Structures are given as C-alpha cells and as structure tokens.
C-alpha cells in the first residue's frame, strides 16, 4: 500500500502527528464513506427542532440556520471534507482554516470540493479556505462575529 503525504514539512514530527496527517487509500475511502453517509441524511432545512409556547400563547420556533460558519482546526485532513459535507446538509457556508502542516493537503482537498460543487451546479466558492498560515488571519476571522458563527 502506497502512503500519500501531502504537507510541506516532515522534519521533527512525532509519529502520532504523522499518523494524523496521513492520507492513504484507506483514509480516503473512509472520508468518502463519511460523505456518502452525510448525503443520505434527511435535509434539516425548515425542520423544527425546538418549539416553546409562551404564556400569552405565542409559539416560538427554532430552526437550523448557521449561515457562515468559521472552522479552525489543526492536523486532521478529514475535518476539511467533513465540514464541506455538512455544509450541504445545513445550508451553511464554511470558512475553513486548517493547521499550517495541512496546507498542501487542504489546498488539494478544497480544490476537489470546489470542483464537485461546480459539477452539481453550485458555486465553487461556497466553501472558503484561508490558505495563509499567518496566525493573524485567525484573529481577523474571530473578529467577524457579526458575520461568522
């Protein structure tokens, strides 16, 4: 079995970190399987998850509405695909910011995601990706709390 490594540096990495970064045929098959399972989930848009009746008889209903979701994560390439899969189910637009060591993997995975969206007639830029490893980009994202959940 051929191992696939898609990150910029391997110097001084622990075996545990290398294992988390590893993308091989088995891991890619697992990611594909997870995405297929997500595709089979019931569409939650418009579904009532909580309903409260106030003392005056007014019904208060809560629905799923995440809008733009910022996701910051480290050395887990499957997270990139998991969040992209969930976006289609939750009608959200994710902004992904993976760890520095995942930059090459994430770049490749986001390209696959965008091509798949376009093939389905959706805008490819529905999934946003912060490709800049500078930590100040995370601070900027966190300050957009009016727009990003």
N, C-alpha and C positions, 0 to 999 in steps of 0.2 A: 504494500500500500504506500503510495506516494504522499508525503506530507506537504501541505501547502502553507507557507508562511507569507503573510502579506503585511509586514510592518517594516519600519525603517531601520531599527537597530535591535541587535540581539545580544550585545555585549552586556555582561553583568546582570542578566536577568535570571531570576530564580526559576527552577523547574516548574513550580506552581504557576508562575506568571506566564511562562512559555505555554503551559498547558491551556490556560485561559485564552491566550491569543491564537491558538492553533485553529486553523480552518483546514479540515481534511475532508475527504469524501463522506465519511460517517457524520461529521458535524454538519456539513452542508445538507445532507439528507435529513438530519434532524430538524434543521431550520426550515427546510421545505415542508416537512411533515407538520410542523407547528403552524406554518402559514396556511396550509390546506385545512387544518382543523379550525383556524380562525375564520376562514372563508365560509365554513359550514355553520357558524354561529348565527343565531337569529339576529336580525337587524334591530338594534335597540333604539333607533331614532324614533322619537314620538312615544316610546313606551313610558308608562307612569311607574316610577319606582317608589314614590312616596306621596301619599295624599293625606292631608290633615284638614279637618273641618273645624273652623274657628267657632267660638261661642255664638257669633252672630249668623252662623250658617254658611259663611263664605268658605268655599273649598280652595285649599292651597295645594297645588300640584307641582312636583319637582320632576324635571326631565333631564336626560343626559344632554349636556351642552358644554363641551370643553373648549371649543373654539381653537385657539392657537396654544399648543402645549409645548413648553420647553423641557427637554430631557437631557440631563447631564449625567454621563456615566463614564466608567473607566474601561478596563480591559475585558470587555465581553462583546465580541463581534455579533453574537446572536441578538443582542439588545437592539442593534440597528434595524434588523429585519423584524423583530417582534413589534417594535413601536410602529414601523411602517405598516405592518399587518393590522394592528389595532386601529390605526388612523382610518382605515377604510370602513371599519365597523362602528367607530364612534364619531364619525363625521368631524374629525379634527384635523388641524394642520400642524404636524410636529416640526419643531426645530431641534435638530439633533446636534449634540456636542459630545463626541466620544473622546476618550483619552488620547494623549499625544502618541502613544505607542500603537494606536489603532488607525492612524491617519491613512495609511495606504489601503488597509482593509476597508475602512469606512468609505473612502473615496470610490472604491470599486463597487461596494455593496449599494451605495446611494445611486450610482450610475445604473445599476441593474434595476433598482426600484423605479427610477425615473423612466427608464425605457419601458418597463412593464405598465406604468401608469399611462404613458402615451399610447401603447398598444391597445389599452382598454378605452381610449378616447378621453382620457382625463389629462389635466395639465401636469406636465412632468415636474414642475416646481411646487407641487402640493407638499412635497417633503423637502424641507430646507435642511441644510447641513452647514455647520460652522466649521470650515476647513482650516481656519487659522489656529495654531496651537497656543497662541498667546493667551495667558490666563485672564488678561483684561477683557477679552471677549465674553467670558463667563460673567464678569461683573456687569458688563453692558447688558447682557441678556437678563440678568436678575433685576436690573433697574427698569425693565419694560413691563412691570407688573400690571399696568393698566391694559396691556395688550396680550400678554402671555400668561397662561395659567401655570 
